[in-house]
Amino acid sequence: MKTTVISLDNAPVGEIDLAETVFGVPVRGDLLHRMVTWQLAKRRAGTHKTKGVSEISGTTRKPYKQKGTGRARQGSLRSAQFRGGATIFGPVVRSHAFDMPKKVRKLALRVALSAKAADGRLVVLDRAAVDTPKTKDLATRLKALGWGSVLVIDSQLDGNFALASRNMPHVDVLPSAGANVYDILRRDTLVLTKDAVEALEARLK
């Protein structure tokens, strides 16, 4: 499918043919949900922790004798029912990551790209490069293009463009190797350079 290539000045500079196998696959919400869940679970720190009975500092002495007090039998002041005691079945340090087949991950990325193309929110840019690393200048250009929430993907990041966009909210810049489903879906507009299109097609075909 053919798409117009534009410049940062919003001028058409040609056309590019997007591969149907990458940008034209059927959109599957279930696959996108699985992939986003996998990504968010994988990046969780998992450092939550509470102390068990063996980790609570305190005496190991029996609080009082077993029988004859009229009270419930107790074996330790470190038990959960006492103030300052342990937490039973509390969270422990662990990884929240789970496995996802590589073929499913590649398919989900194709589906995400196709979803943007189907919604008309995929833009192909000639090159994502600016002369000076000035945020104000880049913000003016993006506003003229009508891009508020945008993800720009390039095969080789331009240093000035990366610096200029670094302080802009709702603007993300990624290399093509770092293209992922979550970042594509969280921004309204997906902007790919011609080099990024070639890199993604070579990676996903």
Residue, then its C-alpha position, 0 to 999 in steps of 0.5 A: m500500500k502506497t503512502t505519501v512521504i512528507s518532510l518536517d515542513n509538512a511538504p510532500v517529497g514522494e511516496i513509499d510502498l508499505a509491505e502488506t505483511v507488516f502494515g496490513v495485517p488484521v487488527r487483533g485486540d486480544l494480541l495487543h492486550r497480551m503483549v502490553t500485559w507482557q511488557l508491563a509485567k516484565r518491567r516491574a521491579g518486584t521488590h515488594k517484601t514483608k517479613g516472615v516469622s523467621e525474619i522478625s527480631g524478638t524472643t523465641r521464648k513461649p509467652y506464657k505456659q500452655k495450660g491453666t491461664g484461660r487464654a489461648r495457647q501461644g508459642s511466639l510473640r513474633s506471630a501475626q496476631f501480635r503487634g509487630g509480628a510477622t505477615i503471613f503469606g505477604p509479598v516476597v521479592r520476585s520477578h513478575a515476568f512470564d514467557m511469550p513466544k517470539k513469533v507472537r511478539k513479532l506478530a503483535l508488533r505487526v498488528a500494532l503497526s497495522a492498527k496505526a495504519a488502519d486508523g490513519r495515524l501512521v506518518v512516513l517522514d523523509r528524515a527526522a533531523v534538525d539543524t539545531p537542538k532547540t526545543k522551541d523550534l522543533a515544538t513549532r514544527l510539530k505544532a504546525l504538523g498537528w502532532g500532539s502525542v507522537l512517537v518518532i522512530d528512526s533507524q539512526l537517531d539524529g543527535n539534534f532531534a533527540l536533544a530537541s525532543r527530550n524535554m517535550p511531554h508526549v513526544d517519544v523518540l526511539p531507534s527502530a531496534g527499540a520499536n515496541v507495542y506499548d510505546i506505539l499504542r500509548r501515543d496518538t501518532l506514529v511517525l516512521t522515517k523511510d529508513a525506519v520503514e525499511a528496517l522494520e520490514a526487514r525485521l518483521k517480514 
